[in-house]
Amino acid sequence: MAECGVCFRHCQLEEGQLGFCGGRIARDGRVEAFNYGRITSLALDPIEKKPLARFYPGSLILSVGSFGCNLRCPFCQNHEISWSEQARRFADTAETIRPEALAELAAETQPRGNLGVAFTYNEPLIGYEFVRDTAKLVREHGMKNVMVTNGTAELAVLEELSPYIDAMNIDLKGFTDRWYRELGGDLPQVLAFIEEAVKTCHVELTTLIVPGKNDTDEEMRDLSEWVGRLKEPDGESVPLHISRFFPRFHMQDRGATDVKTVYRLAEVARESLPWVYTGNC
């Protein structure tokens, strides 16, 4: 039996067994990245799509994804590669790319405006070894590394990555234990991850506003007051993106978030934060 140390689940795995996330496996008495270098998505995206509003705006970034995730958000827009029950089929079909090849590709696209590599689409922390190994090489090319993550990981994982990551967008999906439990997550772990991440790199946060779940002024006020106490090493405040929900996947029992609700909650957040952005409106 081997124990995975990536997130709060600490999956206990028999030899050859995959963890809850679908991206880690027990081999030879240890747990390693089953999805290492197995790429399902690759695109040259605007940096603002991550979303990052205050990190080299106007740049492009080579965005790469694998498969698997340690949450179960019922509205997931990338569920084909993130929900492990579906994502496991990519184990045999995903193209395998070595870190050296991905770093070279990033360098080759630099003349097209590429800033570096963004690890995104599925949850990159469950395959942190590939992120670490690739990010080291990207840095050697003088380029930047970005991670788009749910922040559901032990601080030891962050310590492995922080020397090489220049910016993160972290999903802060709400500010109640109740909502995080519905999503299969753990709010205290995410908050601890964010608190440490802002000490190491540029961080922006995103909160998707789901009607009836996390859309009250009270919750947004609590969330934004907490974010307002965070400061990056240069003293800058952490930006917050407030995003509009659309029904999809397993959550089609409610309509899209009213645009007025998003704008109202953005105004609530601005009571505590200087940088608040609205998305999907």
Summary of the structure (lengths in Angstrom):
residues: 281
radius of gyration: 18.1
end to end distance: 47.9
largest distance: 54.1
contacts: 995
relative contact order: 0.13
helix: 33%
strand: 24%
